[in-house]
């Protein structure tokens, strides 16, 4: 049995290393392999969940340093957590991976400057609404820009992809005050605004508010709420993620009702605040009370007894956001809501395989991200949908580029936008 | 003596630069399969074509380097663990379904295709591939061929051997050969049959022709809870004695139920001493009638509850628990050692009592999940490898259980293969002459050099006697040396 002193192996920061008990839980049965998008693409054990856990074990057991190769294998992980959903032993892979990345932050073997820059951008831009707003405002305007066609012709590959990923139908950014809506006697519901969602997906938020109100809610959005911290945690900046978590817990404490989230990544992170803040005196109970209130929009709606219906009649494919399907276990609800809205649902192969957006992944691993996007494009080309629905901003942007690659004229919409349309057209009949 | 550098250069010539893995930390991801065996290879290659497999095999043969074939590395007998190090040849990049012929009900696949992927592709034509190991979402058809894999649904239909019509292989001598074909009835010497279940000791499959069956029109899955394992075992025998052959009949004991419930919450009754999962398929009327008989038989043998899955979803959930049962034990202990023995169905209850006695004597917890209809046991010994001496105690306990199986008229493996640890027990079942005959078959495939998946299947094993001296030679020659 390893002594406490030996525990931690060759981790740069043994105290914050992935827990030995978490690592020991993996029995390397391999049942995760075909759930892993990067294993599907490469066929390499080193790009599989079992392989990435083995790398952590090598360090834990003192068999290897945190080498550049190991860092690269971890960096290639999308953190989609599809492996966790299929793991029979219940290995907390997401937690292992976040802690492993924190070790990389402590001792980057390569790309130190890029790592620092990402951390800086995440802390100083993404997490600050005003700064993010200033940065994204021109980008948002570009989305609706008439010269976009010119950009399509002139920009080189990667920039062109990025330009294709900008939504064009989202209008101006969303202000939290816009959330106040609905029946004064209705069930209270608090909208979580988020960072990128508020800036780039104003229209999705406005549709969400209308849909919630139509479903009978009294909607509000407490001031003082911030970015959820998911991107920071995934990058291994756990300290900053904890700060954001605490700010959000405090911001929502004075309000009543469910905390409704329309971004899968944020919802998953917020449901896991208790894990993030485990061992923080005074915060564990508050985090648990907060997490118990968090609901994805689809989850909240599906639990209502009476909802409007619709008759959209559009050929629709739904793509599972990883952090909705794999982390929150929400697969059936959005499909049921779409069906009730009158969408003609078509299932595609690999609907729940990561699209490759995965937060900042497209910037860090452009090759793998593009390969996964091409696979989605292939499935869209085969299914020929009129509408593609998802529930996460990153995936949304990725699909905007994928439909162009597929050459299908499909609209990419958030679930809230589809329901908003269907329920407006319906004119108020309940079912 | 070959250096590492020479070996890597030869492999790169054979399969190309990006198909050779060589960094120590990367190679460590190939040191295991689903068992407790571990050994790090010197290199891993990932060929994309039969030609590249052949080139890689020849490169290794030329240099006298051991070869271990690997599918998805989900095996449960250490078959894919490179015990003498050397080169692992992975089929992970050969995963195309080349053909599904709905009229002849035949499919042709590359060896790295996942078992379930094959069924998924066949489903477009209303067909499926019946052998269904619990790891079927991941494990490969090539690996299934090597281990003659079974699965819950092999009770009525048979194992891999019964569904593979032909195999294209690169033999241990580095030659490309066709064994069998795509016709349903083979003639002449059945070399295909000899290859299936040879556990990667005769060569590597590069293409597999399989038989498909139509998806049955009606399926019913039921779960019966029993106070004791003994009563559940008796129910199994009496169901079959009454002339009902379910498509699957699976049992789990109290410890397994506990692990599965903790992970999946499938609704197995937690207080039960054993649950029996029975699946019937065929024409609707026939399935209904059989289901009534199975229910009556279970209740007669003391079942406290019999639940019939009301929907496809409930059915999938019941199976999710069964198929994830073994790794779910990872929740009860950091390690488990899986025993794969077979006993005559009629001896099930007696054997289970003896296994329980072994558990008590050894002080090690043993969970049981098994293909009850086939009498194929999977006692799982729970332990923590970090405890000193745990490994030896576990191996001794496993040996004791296998001895019980053989004493009761059974065998050493139902579906996982002999692999690494069980080869020493082969003499319990086969005489020296029997074993010598098997060894001579290896000569035919050119495996007499002992380089192909060494230290597997045969006691002592060709080439394994020298393991100690081999290691000493490597040490003497320094870190860049390679033997």
Interface residues (C-beta under 8 A of the other chain):
Chain A: X1 X2 X24 X25 X26 X27 X28 X29 X30 X31 X32 X33 X34 X35 X43 X44 X45 X46 X48 X50 X51 X54 X55 X58 X63 X64 X67 X69 X70 X73 X86 X87 X88 X89 X90 X91
Chain B: X21 X23 X24 X25 X26 X28 X29 X30 X31 X32 X33 X34 X46 X72 X73 X74 X90 X92 X93 X95 X112 X114 X117 X135 X137 X138 X139 X262 X263 X324 X325 X326 X327 X328 X329 X330 X331 X334 X335 X336 X386 X387 X388
